[in-house]
């Protein structure tokens, strides 16, 4: 019996050991499978990242090759896409944009076409319906041309029935099927068609003109802003805030979606977010004797959680989504950075000419005196000269007149009056009238005439004749910052910080006077002989009252802010976005969002994913990230402290702002300036062989000084 019991125990022990070993093997197998799954996931992510990097490198190399070929051909020496001119909306466009509700099948077709389009897929659901309702229907016979390569674009199309052929330079590229959307860039701005689209069969199309699209989105954006501000005024803690601050608050808010039955806030938890209901219903309930009791049901326009903006309080109720719910949300941290809780007395603006002198450096003090002396000398010379006194400066080796730059409306030549050298911007009057830019030229003239900042190119006089309006400008002998960046490839951090600090000072001067710039890029930044940066080319600048929005679509593609692309109205926040893009480009040699295809550029901007090279430091990444936030109200510098918060960022920790304002810092860009003739720092540009026609309408009669 004892032997049998011993055998039983031995067998039992073996079974237990076997079971234990089996369990351990099973665990090891599961762990191995988990590790293999994890490894596969990481490999997939690595391949994805490698593909993204390869695509980025490919796009940038293509871009560089395209720019190089353009430089060789002498057709485009700039580093970015051509500027997009402001286009005024005619009064009739509001009549064109009538809404005609579409059938369910057509509405689905429009939604699918928009959602599959790289540029338009991020439109809000309500905007997609609005866009579809404003489209008109047309038919074309077989063989007809819908879009011709090289023509000016005016409308976007969606194919409803039939087939279309897409060709470029006579070579067929593809066939479009029903549901295809094409020509979408034309609803953003006046662009040149890059391909021809012909009907292979009889076709039915939906189309939408640019003026109708812009007017519809502008009107919808304005109504939406007014409605949300009206909602915000009903909050007890916000009712005393002026419309300007409520508008800025709206610029900070983000949309959040909640599923049916999802708890938006829970009773008892500490709250940090304020909610305004856009769509759907929210059930509010409280715990009473262990079970929830319905308090009320909130509708669109109602809000909750407002006390979370000003104090850390626990939620007194649970709010649950009834069906699909969309809310505008605002975090308390963003609110306190943006909106003052009591009346703030803003400090008076800094006067760049009355800062106390710092006498610890003979070189910096003498440079400050030289800068003042240069300005006085140029002012005196400009005051007595007239157009006939200005003589072209010529190249020593060819005796041809020196051209400093070429723009959309004319050229900038180097001229002299006696021994004083100026830059003379010649604006072709006929071209201005053709493109309806008269008001914009007037705005540029008046803004520049009043500007008195060492960080803005000075305008001395304005002349006119039958062909041109002439702006007599300060000569910046250091040349364009773009050409220095092109030659260097990228700047070191000290140089990039200095350049951006100068731009901050220029923006501070403009923004305190209610002026937005809207065309920041290296091509528009000039270096004086000491290496200081000056903001030039004010063709897109505009005076804008605080709290208001403007809806012009203008700027340079790689620098456009998301709110401009979305046609939702923009203000001073676009300059802050541009400053972040500029910092990235100076540090890396290329903007963060770039491509040969404008659609791809705009898609990347709306996606907002910035990829940083390893050599870009943490503080620089933080600066770009905080300047390039999608919501303009959340950008650094757009809060209650203004540009003071930009100056206080760690990226500028080594900048002595008072010395910078007095031009007492040794500019790190000075080493980039070549010594020699006054034009040695400018690229040589081909002469203009065409003489513009006379323009005698008199629109420019009040521009002269």
C-alpha positions in Angstrom: 0.0 0.0 0.0 2.8 2.3 0.9 4.6 1.5 -2.4 1.4 2.2 -4.3 0.9 5.5 -2.5 4.5 6.5 -3.3 4.0 5.7 -7.0 0.7 7.7 -7.0 2.5 10.7 -5.5 5.3 10.3 -8.0 2.9 10.2 -10.9 1.0 13.1 -9.5 4.2 15.1 -9.0 5.1 14.3 -12.6 1.7 15.4 -13.8 2.0 18.7 -11.9 5.5 19.3 -13.2 4.3 18.5 -16.7 1.3 20.8 -16.3 3.5 23.6 -14.9 6.0 23.1 -17.8 3.2 23.2 -20.3 1.8 26.4 -18.8 5.2 28.0 -18.8 5.7 27.0 -22.4 2.2 28.4 -23.3 3.1 31.7 -21.5 6.4 31.8 -23.4 4.6 31.1 -26.6 2.1 33.9 -25.9 4.9 36.3 -24.9 6.8 35.3 -28.1 3.7 36.0 -30.2 3.2 39.3 -28.4 6.8 40.2 -29.0 6.5 39.2 -32.7 3.4 41.2 -33.1 5.0 44.2 -31.5 8.1 43.8 -33.7 5.9 43.6 -36.8 4.1 46.8 -35.7 7.4 48.6 -35.0 8.7 47.4 -38.4 5.6 48.7 -40.1 5.9 52.0 -38.3 9.6 52.2 -39.3 8.8 51.5 -42.9 6.1 54.1 -42.8 8.5 56.7 -41.3 11.1 55.7 -43.9 8.6 56.1 -46.7 7.6 59.5 -45.3 11.2 60.6 -45.1 11.9 59.3 -48.6 8.9 61.1 -49.9 10.0 64.3 -48.2 13.5 64.0 -49.5 12.2 63.3 -53.0 9.9 66.3 -52.9 12.6 68.6 -51.6 15.1 67.4 -54.2 12.5 67.9 -57.0 11.8 71.3 -55.6 15.4 72.2 -55.4 15.9 70.9 -59.0 13.0 72.9 -60.2 14.2 76.1 -58.5 17.7 75.5 -59.9 16.4 75.2 -63.4 14.3 78.3 -63.0 17.3 80.2 -61.8 19.3 79.1 -64.8 16.5 80.1 -67.1 16.2 83.4 -65.3 12.5 83.0 -64.9 12.1 82.6 -61.1 14.8 83.3 -58.6 12.6 83.0 -55.5 12.7 80.1 -53.2 8.9 79.7 -52.9 5.8 79.5 -55.0 4.7 82.7 -56.7 2.8 85.1 -54.4 -1.0 84.9 -54.6 -2.5 88.3 -55.3 -5.4 89.6 -53.3 -8.6 89.4 -55.3 -11.5 91.7 -54.2 -14.9 90.0 -54.1 -17.4 91.8 -56.4 -20.8 92.7 -54.9 -22.5 90.4 -57.4 -20.8 87.3 -56.0 -23.3 87.2 -53.2 -26.1 87.0 -55.7 -24.3 84.2 -57.5 -24.0 82.1 -54.4 -27.6 81.0 -54.1 -28.3 77.8 -52.3 -30.2 75.1 -54.2 -30.6 71.9 -52.1 -29.5 68.8 -54.0 -31.2 65.4 -54.1 -29.9 62.8 -51.7 -28.0 60.9 -54.4 -26.3 64.2 -55.6 -25.6 65.2 -52.1 -23.8 61.8 -51.5 -21.9 62.2 -54.7 -20.7 65.7 -53.6 -19.7 64.5 -50.2 -17.8 61.5 -51.5 -16.0 63.7 -54.0 -15.0 66.2 -51.4 -13.9 63.5 -48.9 -11.7 61.9 -51.4 -10.0 65.2 -52.4 -6.7 66.0 -50.7 -7.4 69.7 -50.4 -11.0 69.8 -49.4 -11.5 66.6 -47.3 -10.9 68.5 -44.0 -14.0 70.7 -44.6 -16.6 70.5 -41.8 -19.7 68.4 -42.6 -21.9 71.5 -42.7 -19.5 73.2 -45.1 -19.6 70.2 -47.4 -23.4 70.4 -47.6 -23.2 74.1 -48.1 -20.7 73.7 -50.9 -22.9 71.2 -52.7 -26.0 73.3 -52.4 -24.2 76.2 -54.0 -23.0 74.2 -57.0 -24.8 74.6 -60.4 -25.4 71.9 -63.0 -24.3 72.0 -66.6 -24.0 69.6 -69.6 -21.3 69.3 -72.2 -21.3 67.4 -75.5 -18.8 64.8 -76.5 -15.5 66.4 -77.7 -16.1 69.7 -75.8 -13.2 71.2 -73.7 -14.1 71.8 -70.1 -10.7 73.1 -69.0 -7.9 74.2 -71.4 -4.2 74.0 -70.3 -2.8 77.4 -69.8 -6.1 79.2 -69.3 -6.9 81.1 -66.1 -8.9 79.0 -63.7 -12.3 80.2 -62.4 -14.4 77.1 -61.4 -14.2 73.7 -59.7 -16.1 70.7 -61.2 -17.5 67.4 -60.1 -18.4 64.9 -62.8 -21.9 63.4 -62.4 -22.3 61.4 -65.6 -20.1 60.4 -68.5 -16.3 60.2 -69.0 -13.6 62.8 -69.3 -10.0 62.7 -70.7 -7.2 64.5 -68.9 -4.2 65.4 -71.1 -1.0 67.6 -70.8 0.8 68.9 -73.8 -1.3 66.7 -76.0 -0.5 63.5 -74.1 -3.4 61.7 -72.4 -2.8 61.2 -68.7 -6.0 59.5 -67.3 -9.7 59.1 -67.7 -12.1 60.6 -65.1 -15.1 58.6 -63.9 -18.3 59.9 -62.3 -17.6 61.3 -58.9 -14.3 62.8 -59.9 -13.6 66.3 -58.6 -11.1 68.5 -60.5 -10.0 72.1 -60.9 -10.2 72.7 -57.2 -7.3 75.2 -57.0 -9.4 77.7 -59.0 -11.8 78.2 -56.1 -9.0 79.4 -53.9 -7.3 81.9 -56.3 -6.7 82.8 -59.9 -4.4 80.0 -61.1 -3.3 78.8 -64.5 -4.7 75.4 -65.6 -2.0 72.8 -65.8 -3.9 70.3 -67.9 -6.7 70.0 -70.5 -10.0 68.2 -69.7 -12.2 67.1 -72.6 -15.5 65.2 -72.7 -15.1 61.7 -74.1 -18.9 61.3 -74.0 -21.9 63.6 -73.3 -21.4 64.6 -69.6 -23.2 66.2 -66.7 -21.2 68.3 -64.4 -21.6 70.3 -61.2 -19.5 73.5 -61.0 -18.8 76.2 -58.5 -17.1 79.5 -59.2 -14.3 81.0 -57.0 -16.3 84.1 -56.2 -19.4 82.0 -55.2 -17.2 79.7 -53.1 -15.4 82.5 -51.3 -18.5 84.5 -50.6 -20.4 81.5 -49.3 -17.6 80.4 -46.9 -17.0 84.0 -45.8 -20.7 84.6 -45.1 -21.0 81.2 -43.3 -17.8 82.0 -41.2 -19.1 85.4 -40.3 -22.5 84.1 -39.2 -20.9 81.2 -37.3 -18.6 83.6 -35.4 -21.5 86.0 -34.5 -23.6 83.0 -33.4 -20.9 81.6 -31.1 -20.1 85.0 -29.6 -23.9 85.4 -28.9 -23.8 82.0 -27.2 -20.7 83.0 -25.1 -22.4 86.2 -23.9 -25.0 84.1 -22.2 -22.4 82.6 -19.8 -22.5 84.6 -16.5 -18.7 84.6 -16.2 -18.2 85.9 -19.8 -21.0 88.4 -20.3 -18.9 91.4 -19.4 -16.1 90.6 -21.9 -16.1 92.8 -25.0 -16.7 91.3 -28.4 -13.0 91.6 -29.3 -12.1 89.3 -26.4 -14.9 86.9 -27.1 -13.8 86.7 -30.8 -10.3 85.9 -29.6 -11.8 83.3 -27.3 -13.6 81.7 -30.2 -10.3 81.6 -32.1 -8.9 79.4 -29.3 -11.8 76.9 -29.3 -11.6 73.4 -30.9 -14.3 71.1 -32.1 -14.8 67.8 -30.1 -17.1 65.0 -31.1 -18.9 62.6 -28.6 -20.7 59.4 -29.3 -24.2 58.5 -28.1 -24.1 57.7 -24.4 -20.6 59.0 -23.9 -20.0 60.9 -20.6 -18.6 64.4 -21.5 -18.0 65.3 -17.9 -18.5 63.3 -14.8 -19.8 64.5 -11.5 -17.1 64.9 -8.9 -14.1 65.2 -11.2 -12.0 68.4 -11.3 -13.0 70.4 -14.4 -10.6 72.2 -16.8 -12.7 72.5 -20.0 -15.6 74.8 -21.0 -18.1 73.4 -23.6 -20.5 75.0 -26.1 -22.9 72.6 -27.9 -22.8 73.0 -31.7 -24.8 69.9 -32.7 -26.8 67.3 -30.7 -28.2 67.2 -27.2 -26.6 66.7 -23.8 -28.3 65.1 -20.8 -27.4 66.6 -17.4 -27.9 64.4 -14.3 -26.9 64.3 -10.6 -26.5 61.4 -8.2 -29.4 61.4 -5.7 -29.4 58.5 -3.2 -27.1 56.4 -5.4 -29.1 56.8 -8.6 -28.9 59.4 -11.4 -31.6 62.0 -11.6 -32.2 64.0 -14.8 -31.8 67.8 -14.3 -32.3 69.1 -17.8 -31.4 68.5 -21.4 -29.1 71.0 -23.1 -29.7 72.0 -26.8 -27.3 73.5 -29.4 -26.2 76.9 -28.2 -26.2 75.9 -24.6 -23.0 75.7 -22.6 -21.6 74.1 -19.5 -18.5 74.0 -17.4 -17.8 77.8 -17.5 -16.5 77.9 -13.9 -13.7 75.5 -14.9 -12.2 78.4 -16.8 -11.5 80.5 -13.7 -11.1 78.1 -10.8 -10.4 74.4 -10.2 -13.9 73.2 -9.2 -15.3 69.7 -9.1 -18.1 69.0 -11.5 -21.5 69.2 -9.9 -23.2 67.1 -12.5 -22.7 64.5 -15.2 -23.2 65.5 -18.8 -23.9 62.7 -21.3 -24.2 62.8 -25.1 -27.7 62.0 -26.5 -26.9 60.8 -30.0 -23.9 62.2 -31.8 -22.8 65.5 -30.2 -20.3 68.1 -31.4 -19.0 70.8 -28.9 -16.7 73.7 -29.1 -14.2 73.3 -26.2 -11.8 75.6 -24.5 -9.2 74.5 -21.9 -8.8 76.8 -18.8 -5.0 77.0 -19.4 -5.6 78.4 -22.9 -8.3 80.8 -21.6 -6.0 82.3 -18.9 -3.2 82.8 -21.4 -5.6 84.5 -23.8 -8.3 86.4 -21.9 -7.7 88.8 -19.0 -10.0 88.2 -16.0 -10.0 91.8 -15.1 -9.4 95.0 -17.0 -5.7 95.1 -18.1 -3.9 98.4 -18.6 -1.5 97.5 -21.5 1.9 99.0 -21.4 2.7 101.8 -23.8 4.5 100.7 -26.9 8.3 100.8 -26.8 9.8 103.7 -28.6 12.8 102.3 -30.5 14.5 105.7 -30.7 14.3 106.7 -27.0 15.9 103.7 -25.3 18.7 104.6 -22.9 22.1 104.2 -24.5 24.4 101.3 -23.3 27.9 102.6 -23.3 29.8 99.4 -22.7 30.9 99.0 -26.3 32.4 101.7 -28.5 31.7 99.7 -31.6 28.0 99.3 -30.9 27.5 102.9 -29.9 29.3 104.1 -33.0 27.2 101.7 -35.2 24.0 103.2 -33.6 25.2 106.7 -34.6 26.1 105.5 -38.1 22.6 104.1 -38.6 21.0 107.4 -37.5 23.5 109.3 -39.7 22.7 107.2 -42.7 19.0 107.8 -42.3 19.4 111.6 -41.9 21.6 111.7 -45.0 19.1 109.8 -47.1 16.2 111.9 -45.8 17.9 115.1 -46.7 18.8 113.8 -50.2 15.3 112.5 -50.9 13.7 115.7 -49.8 15.3 117.8 -52.5 15.4 115.3 -55.4 12.7 114.7 -58.1 12.2 111.9 -60.6 14.4 113.5 -63.2 17.3 113.8 -60.7 17.4 110.0 -60.1 20.1 108.4 -62.2 20.4 104.6 -62.6 23.4 102.9 -61.0 25.2 100.7 -63.6 27.3 97.6 -63.4 31.0 98.5 -63.7 31.7 95.7 -66.2 28.7 95.9 -68.5 27.4 99.5 -68.0 23.9 98.1 -67.7 21.4 99.5 -65.1 21.4 97.5 -61.9 18.1 95.7 -61.1 17.7 94.6 -57.5 14.5 92.7 -57.8 11.5 91.7 -60.0 7.9 91.4 -58.7 4.4 90.9 -60.0 3.9 94.6 -60.8 7.3 95.8 -61.8 10.9 96.0 -60.8 13.2 97.5 -58.2 16.2 99.4 -59.6 19.2 100.9 -57.9 19.4 104.7 -58.5 21.3 107.6 -57.0 20.7 111.2 -56.4 24.1 112.8 -56.1 26.2 110.6 -53.9 23.2 109.0 -52.1 22.0 105.6 -53.3 18.3 104.5 -53.2 16.1 101.6 -54.3 13.4 102.7 -56.8 10.4 100.4 -56.9 8.6 100.8 -60.3 4.9 99.7 -60.2 3.4 99.2 -63.6 0.1 101.1 -63.5 -1.6 99.2 -66.3 -0.9 95.9 -64.7 -2.3 97.2 -61.4 -5.5 98.2 -63.0 -5.8 94.9 -64.9 -5.5 92.9 -61.7 -7.7 95.3 -59.7 -5.0 96.1 -57.2 -5.4 99.9 -57.0 -6.5 99.9 -53.4 -3.7 97.6 -52.3 -1.1 99.9 -53.9 -2.6 102.8 -52.0 -2.6 100.8 -48.8 1.1 100.0 -49.3 2.0 103.6 -49.9 0.2 104.9 -46.8 1.5 102.2 -44.5 5.1 102.7 -45.6 4.9 106.5 -45.5 4.0 106.4 -41.8 6.4 103.6 -40.8 9.3 104.8 -38.6 11.1 101.7 -37.4 14.7 100.5 -37.8 13.3 97.1 -38.7 11.1 98.3 -41.7 12.4 99.6 -45.0 11.9 103.3 -45.2 9.8 105.0 -47.9 11.1 108.5 -48.7 9.1 109.7 -51.8 6.5 108.7 -54.3 6.5 109.8 -57.9 4.3 108.9 -60.9 4.2 109.2 -64.7 2.1 107.7 -67.5 3.5 104.2 -67.0 4.6 103.7 -63.4 4.2 104.7 -59.8 7.7 105.0 -58.3 8.5 104.3 -54.6 11.8 105.8 -53.6 13.0 103.4 -50.8 15.9 103.0 -48.4 18.7 101.1 -50.0 19.6 97.9 -48.1 23.1 97.1 -49.3 23.2 93.7 -47.6 20.7 92.2 -50.1 17.9 89.7 -49.6 18.0 87.3 -46.7 16.8 84.6 -49.2 20.0 84.8 -51.3 22.1 84.4 -48.1 20.1 81.4 -47.0 20.3 79.9 -50.5 24.1 80.2 -50.4 24.5 79.0 -46.9 22.0 76.1 -47.1 20.8 76.8 -43.6 21.7 79.1 -40.8 23.1 78.3 -37.4 20.8 78.9 -34.4 22.3 82.2 -33.3 21.8 83.7 -36.8 18.2 82.3 -37.1 17.3 83.7 -33.6 18.7 87.1 -34.5 16.7 87.3 -37.8 13.5 86.2 -36.1 14.1 88.7 -33.3 14.3 91.5 -35.8 11.0 90.3 -37.3 9.4 90.3 -33.9 10.4 94.0 -33.5 8.9 94.8 -36.9 5.7 93.0 -36.1 5.4 94.6 -32.8 5.6 98.0 -34.5 3.0 97.1 -37.1 0.6 95.2 -34.8 0.4 98.0 -32.2 -0.7 100.2 -35.1 -3.3 97.7 -36.3 -1.4 96.6 -39.4 -1.1 92.9 -40.5 1.8 92.1 -42.9 0.7 88.7 -44.5 3.7 88.0 -46.7 6.6 87.0 -44.4 9.3 85.0 -46.2 13.1 85.3 -46.7 12.7 87.1 -50.0 10.9 90.0 -48.3 13.6 90.4 -45.6 16.4 92.8 -46.4 19.8 93.3 -44.7 21.2 96.7 -44.2 25.0 97.3 -44.4 25.4 96.3 -40.7 23.5 93.0 -41.1 20.2 94.1 -39.4 17.0 92.7 -40.9 14.4 95.0 -42.4 10.9 94.1 -43.5 10.1 95.1 -47.0 7.4 94.7 -49.7 4.2 95.8 -48.1 2.0 94.8 -51.0 -0.2 92.5 -48.9 -0.2 94.6 -45.7 -3.5 95.8 -44.4 -4.9 98.0 -41.6 -7.3 96.0 -39.5 -9.3 97.0 -36.4 -8.8 94.8 -33.4 -11.5 92.1 -33.1 -12.3 92.1 -36.9 -11.4 89.6 -39.6 -10.4 89.9 -43.2 -11.1 87.3 -45.9 -8.6 88.0 -48.7 -6.9 85.0 -50.0 -3.3 86.1 -50.5 0.3 85.3 -49.5 2.9 82.8 -50.5 1.8 79.2 -50.7 4.3 77.7 -48.3 3.6 80.4 -45.7 -0.3 80.4 -45.8 -1.9 79.9 -42.5 -4.7 77.2 -42.1 -7.4 79.8 -41.5 -6.6 81.4 -44.8 -6.9 78.1 -46.6 -10.2 77.4 -44.9 -11.6 80.8 -45.8 -12.8 81.4 -42.2 -11.3 84.9 -41.8 -7.9 85.8 -40.4 -6.2 88.6 -38.5 -2.8 89.1 -36.8 -2.4 85.4 -36.1 -1.3 84.8 -39.7 1.9 86.8 -39.0 2.6 84.6 -36.0 2.1 81.5 -38.1 4.5 82.9 -40.7 7.1 83.6 -38.0 7.1 80.0 -37.0 7.5 78.9 -40.7 10.3 81.4 -41.1 12.2 80.1 -38.0 11.9 76.5 -39.4 13.1 77.5 -42.9 16.1 79.5 -41.5 17.2 76.5 -39.4 16.7 73.8 -42.1 16.9 75.6 -45.4 13.4 74.7 -46.5 9.8 75.4 -45.2 8.1 72.6 -43.3 5.3 72.3 -45.9 6.6 72.2 -49.4 5.9 70.4 -52.7 5.9 70.9 -56.4 2.1 70.4 -56.3 0.3 73.3 -54.6 -2.5 71.0 -53.6 0.0 68.9 -51.6 1.4 72.0 -49.9 -2.1 73.1 -48.7 -2.9 69.6 -47.6 0.3 69.4 -45.6 -0.5 72.8 -44.0 -4.0 71.6 -43.0 -2.5 68.3 -41.6 0.0 70.3 -39.6 2.5 67.5 -39.1 6.0 69.1 -38.8 9.0 66.8 -39.2 12.2 68.1 -37.6 15.7 67.2 -38.5 17.7 65.8 -35.6 20.0 68.9 -35.4 17.0 71.2 -34.6 17.1 71.8 -30.8 14.3 71.4 -28.3 13.7 75.1 -27.7 13.5 75.8 -31.5 11.1 72.9 -31.9 9.0 74.3 -29.0 9.0 77.7 -30.6 7.9 76.5 -34.1 5.2 74.2 -32.5 3.8 77.1 -30.4 3.7 79.5 -33.3 2.2 77.0 -35.8 -0.8 75.8 -33.9 -3.8 75.3 -36.1 -6.1 77.5 -34.1 -4.9 81.1 -34.3 -6.0 82.0 -30.8 -3.7 79.4 -29.4 -0.5 80.7 -31.0 2.2 82.2 -28.9 1.9 86.0 -29.1 -1.8 86.0 -29.8 -2.8 86.0 -26.1 -3.4 88.7 -23.6 0.4 89.5 -23.3 0.9 89.9 -27.0 4.4 89.6 -28.5 5.9 89.9 -25.0 5.2 86.2 -24.6 7.2 85.6 -27.8 10.1 87.6 -26.5 10.0 85.5 -23.3 10.2 82.2 -25.1 13.4 80.2 -24.3 14.5 80.3 -27.9 15.2 84.0 -27.4 16.8 83.6 -24.0 20.1 85.1 -25.2 18.6 88.2 -26.9 19.0 91.5 -25.2 15.8 93.1 -26.5 16.7 96.6 -25.4 20.0 96.6 -27.1 18.4 95.1 -30.2 15.8 97.9 -30.3 18.7 100.4 -30.2 20.7 98.6 -32.9 23.5 97.9 -30.4 24.0 94.2 -31.0 26.7 92.9 -33.2 24.6 91.3 -36.0 25.7 87.6 -36.7 24.4 88.2 -40.2 27.1 90.8 -40.9 29.6 88.0 -41.8 27.2 87.1 -44.7 27.5 90.4 -46.4 30.1 90.8 -49.1 32.2 93.9 -49.4 32.5 95.9 -52.5 30.2 97.9 -54.8 26.7 98.7 -53.4 25.1 96.0 -55.6 27.6 93.2 -54.9 25.1 91.4 -52.5 22.3 91.2 -55.1 21.8 88.6 -57.9 22.2 89.9 -61.4 18.8 89.9 -63.1 18.0 90.2 -66.9 16.9 93.6 -68.2 13.3 94.3 -68.9 13.0 94.6 -72.6 9.2 95.3 -72.7 7.9 98.8 -72.1 4.5 98.8 -70.4 1.6 100.7 -72.0 0.4 104.1 -70.7 -2.3 104.1 -68.1 -4.2 107.5 -67.8 -7.2 106.7 -65.6 -5.9 108.8 -62.8 -6.4 106.3 -60.0 -2.9 107.2 -58.7 -3.2 111.0 -58.6 -3.2 111.1 -54.8 -0.2 108.9 -54.2 2.6 111.4 -54.9 4.5 113.1 -52.1 
